[in-house]
Amino acid sequence: MRVVVACKIDNCSSAHLFSHIFCIEINMKIKIEPVPIDRHPKILGGTPVFSGTWVPVRILLEHLEVGDRIDEFLNDFPTVSRDLAVAVLEYAKAKLIGDTRESAA
């Protein structure tokens, strides 16, 4: 996936290509945060996985769906850090309902 974004840093008029990143504009500067999810045809046929692992994101959602705590998921999948699991949930939240940091300001 490629997204072309008009640059707003120091009134630059050029466009920049970003691939597999989540961009947030803050104070006329662009902060680039890596997406916590990888998707590649050679990794589980393109199934979304936690970045840097082969653990499908779907498994975390299934754990939560049946009432498990994040700790239970993390015990079952030690290659996923708590920070990464929380980042995936925050990413999903931002995609579904928008960035809550903007509405809180």
N, C-alpha and C positions, 0 to 999 in steps of 0.2 A: 504494500500500500504506500502510495506517495501522496503527500499533500503539499501544495504550493501555498506559502504564506507570505503576504506582503510584509516586508521588514519595517518595523517602527522604531528601530534603535537609532538614535541620533539623526532622525529624519532621513534615513536611508531610503532610497526609492527602488532598490532592487528586490527581487523575490528570491526566496530560499527554498530549497527542497528539503523536506523532512521525511524520514522513513521510519516507521515503527516507533514513534515517540508521541507523547502526550504534552502539548504546549499550553502554557498558561501565561497570559500577558499580565505583568505586574509592574506598575509605575513606569510605563512606557518602555520596559525591557521585557524580553522574552525569557522565561524560565523554562528549561526543558527538563522534564522528568521522564525517566525510562518507563515504558509500559511494563507492568509486572507480569505480563502474560506473553508467552511465545506461541507462535503458530507457524509450523513449517510442515510441508507435505512429507518430509522424511522422518518426522517425529510423530509417531502414532497416527499417521495419515492426515495430519493437519489438525488434530484435536487440540484445542487450547490447553496449554500446560503452564504451570508456574515457571517463570523465567529461570533458566539454568537447570531445570529438572525435567524428568519425564513423567511427572505427577499431573494427571489431568485436573483442571480446575473443577470439573464436574464432581469429583469425589468430595471436595470440601463442601460443595453445595448439598450433596446427598447426605453427608454427615449432619449438617445443620438442619436439613429437612426432617430428619428423624429425631431431632432433639439433642444430638451430641454437642458437647462443648468444643470449642476450638482446640483445647488441650488434648482431647481424645484424638482428634484428627492429627495433630502434631506428633503425638506418640506413635501413631500408626505410620506416619510419613516423615521421618526425621530429616530428610533432605530439604524439607520446606521449613523455613524459619517463621517464627511468629510475625516478625516484621513483614515478611513477604506475604503471608496469609492475610494480614490486616491491609496491606497495600492493595491486594487483589479485591478485597471487599470494598475498600474506599474507591478504587477505580470503577468497580461495577456501580456503586452508588452514584458517583459523579456522572457516569454515562446514562444512568436511568432517570435520575431526578435533578441533575445539574450539580454544579459545584456549590456546596453549602457555605463555603468560606466567603463567596461573593455576597450572598444574602445576609450573612451575619455582620458584614462590615457596614 
